[in-house]
């Protein structure tokens, strides 16, 4: 017994090292599991607050771009509205299935393999995990973990990101993934070879419960059949400039709870 | 708490903040310099091993909090803190244990060797754990090489600047 204790004492630094390494590996493995809320995330007030205060400075540099983008969106929405206003009533707004929570991106990242972004809206503002995040130009990512005032977003530029998309013209569906190469290009798999896909076709979000159908994603730049000759191997140039995002909308699907209940009747939340 | 410890804690905070707010935005292409490892590189040699391991772990963990990256930085920092004696022995010879090494007084070659060993291993562990997928091995080795060169250069510049100010 004494020998065992003296052996352990001699090796105490090694054991301490193994202990610390074990903790960090456990945290790493935990973070690689999608759909698990994380222990280590920037969605807390300390890191979020710091990012936000620094962002106030950075924002001035990009103010022109953001204004321009908002103006253009307003113009587009006004144009769309002019088509609808004749037959819509005031009650219609309550019936739309989606709510949009405006938020500001306070920490962007696009040069890593697993990019996580931080926005300045949290549980207090109605954000929950698995909500979609979009901009005027397209999809940004999915809410990963939520703090009181801040949330983190799993960017579409993340190796584990997988988003349901479709061809705008024909509704053939596939999943959008990222190979980790360029922050301006993503890949789409599982679109069957019967789809009449061509270069320059527009890709939009599919009929998925996270994003509203038809949000712009990007343009096809390359479409070839893969090794099995059954599915397309597609590369898409994103409409969104992931290096300059600025303001975003968090998409809240009001019907999501009902949809989940219908799909998984056994699970009650 | 003596002055040495307080200074070290301030250095810790300064490095984490400058990493997160400044150095992370200084990426060239996809390569980011992880300069915060300087804390581990210049940590006093004659300090308690367990304290050193723990503070390196906490350093990595603080950076992980900002990057929402699980425990990848914590793991990488713990690994290089544990192997630092070997890196010291390799770069400065056996004598490092008996004399206090001043980084401003050793030869450039030894300094570059010491910095490179720790930084390359740190980056390799970091990228391997970050992708967590062996199919990215080529990418990982490439990123390790380029990011390490960047980090080593930046760290050497910073160390030179700091040690000049002291004299």
Interface residues (C-beta under 8 A of the other chain):
Chain A: X12 X13 X16 X17 X20 X21 X23 X24 X25 X26 X27 X28 X29 X30 X31 X32 X38 X40 X41 X42 X43 X44 X46 X47 X50 X51 X54 X109 X111 X112 X113 X114 X116 X118 X144 X145 X152 X159 X180
Chain B: X17 X20 X21 X24 X27 X29 X30 X31 X32 X49 X50 X53 X54 X57 X60 X61 X64 X65 X66 X67 X68 X69 X70 X71 X72 X74 X75 X78 X79 X81 X82 X127 X129 X130 X131 X132 X133 X136 X139
